[in-house]
């Protein structure tokens, strides 16, 4: 597996898509369910670019009662696109790219995800999402 760090540079991290809906006036007490979609990537070898997309979704539901379906108050989904410059002509293996995304790109782009999910819910009258800090697993080297 190739170490891609010496061949790469982050060009930009941009919001690619925002989707949200408020289905009722937010109550004082609401539960938040956060889900993260596994990252998607695409290599544009001719342009020397790796594009990586991350998406996070926060669903706001009424506090659950026993044996009832959760009632959706609203949701917010934010996708970010990370553009990575790739030097050299050799196209890296999928294994190298996936490792690079999990061990480097995710940590560089994560503050953008945290900021968006903390700031944007207020526009809907919903509470901010406080995403936890990321931690690396010990002995996570290849």
Buried (B, 14 or more C-beta within 10 A) or exposed (E): EBBBEEBBEBEEBEEBEEEBEBEEEBEEEBEBEEEEEEBEBEBEEEEBBBBBBBBBBBBBBBEEEEEEEBBBBBBBBBBBBBBBBBEEEEEBEEEBBBBBBBBBBBEEBBEBBBEBBBEBBEEBEBBEBEBEEEEEEEEEEE
